[in-house]
Each structure stands twice: as structure tokens, then as C-alpha cells.
């Protein structure tokens, strides 16, 4: 009788274990479905964002491209050739078309480099990662060719402190409201980009676009179109 009882206990334990495993698998599968559904919902939400419409807010400056070109080099941000770019970010995006070897940022009143960066052959964007640039100060961005000869210079300025604080306040309120609504990271970036586009601050528009870690297909297309918008091939 004792042997029979032990056998029944063993069978019962095996049955319980099988049921537990089945339940655990069902739970895992259910959670996986939830995660996939959430990811699909996020992608659907991001795909609806009209990034391309930002070009209609304040059209990008295109008329000065030939005067500022150096062979195949065309710089998009933080400044356009022949104009002083005005940016909000104290660590601005640098975006260009063409092959260069190195870049430097200098105070406009000083020839000494504050920041220097080697660029890989196929690279076309980088975010300045030196010490924070100062509000109201003007800087020169110098590009060097493959022989390390300086071939291109544009000047940009960080906006004044009071203006910068005002924009920070606006963006903080904007982001807080969107987060309360459960907005995606890309939707928040789009809202900020739209804010800057309405002010013609294209350096900051593009910086918001390039900060999105998992861009939608629509955002990727917007980024690709940027080069044609700013640097059309003749």
C-alpha cells in the first residue's frame, strides 16, 4: 500500500509540474503578445507624424549653396554658408554632405580650437560633445579635407541667455504635457522640432530629429530628404 501511495504521489507531482509549466508558458505567451501589440501601436503612432510638413513651416535656405560650396562639401547645420547660424542647443548637431577628415570649433575671436574631432570616411553627422557652448557667444566651425587642410568655415551663435531660458521653459511644459498623454519619444521630438521650425531654427529642428533612437520609416525619410532640401545636387 505504501508503495502504491508513493507512486500516486509521484504521478500527482508530475501532473502538477506539467500544469504549472503549461500555465507559465501561457502567461509568457500572453505577455509576449502584449509587448508586440504595444510595439505595433507605438510604430503606428510614430508613422502618423508628418515630419515632411516641417519644411513648409519656414522653408530651409537653399539659395546660398553654390556660393558656399567647396567641391562636394555642403554644410547644413549649425550654420549655412554666408550666414551666421543661430542655435538654441549648447551642444549642437553638425550635419554635412561630402568627405572630410576633421573638424574644429573655435571662438570666432580666437584661432585656438576649443574642440576637435576626427571624422570617419562615410560619416555625415555628429553632435558636438565638448564643453557646453556659451549663450550669446559666436563660434567658427572649421572643416578639413583628407589632407588636413582647412577648406570650409561657417559661423554660428548660441542664442542669448534670456531667450534660451524662455525656450527651455516652453519645451519643458510641452514635454510634460505630452508625457501625461502617453506620447512616444518620437512624438515628443516631433513636437519640439515643430516648435523650432516655426522659428526657422533649423539646426535645432534637425537635432531633435537625429536624437530619436528608434526612428520610424517616416522620420528616416525626412532625414534623407534633408540633404536634398539643403544641398540639392545641380
C-alpha positions, 0 to 999 in steps of 0.5 A: 500500500505504501508503495502504491501511495508513493507512486500516486504521489509521484504521478500527482507531482508530475501532473502538477509540474506539467500544469504549472509549466503549461500555465507559465508558458501561457502567461509568457505567451500572453505577455509576449503578445502584449509587448508586440501589440504595444510595439505595433501601436507605438510604430503606428503612432510614430508613422502618423507624424508628418515630419515632411510638413516641417519644411513648409513651416519656414522653408530651409535656405537653399539659395546660398549653396553654390556660393558656399560650396567647396567641391562636394562639401555642403554644410547644413547645420549649425550654420549655412554658408554666408550666414551666421547660424543661430542655435538654441542647443549648447551642444549642437548637431553638425550635419554635412554632405561630402568627405572630410577628415576633421573638424574644429570649433573655435571662438570666432575671436580666437584661432585656438580650437576649443574642440576637435574631432576626427571624422570617419570616411562615410560619416555625415553627422555628429553632435558636438560633445565638448564643453557646453557652448556659451549663450550669446557667444559666436563660434567658427566651425572649421572643416578639413579635407583628407589632407588636413587642410582647412577648406570650409568655415561657417559661423554660428551663435548660441542664442542669448541667455534670456531667450534660451531660458524662455525656450527651455521653459516652453519645451519643458511644459510641452514635454510634460504635457505630452508625457501625461498623454502617453506620447512616444519619444518620437512624438515628443521630438516631433513636437519640439522640432515643430516648435523650432521650425516655426522659428526657422531654427533649423539646426535645432529642428534637425537635432531633435530629429537625429536624437530619436533612437528608434526612428520610424520609416517616416522620420528616416525619410525626412532625414534623407530628404534633408540633404536634398532640401539643403544641398540639392545636387545641380 
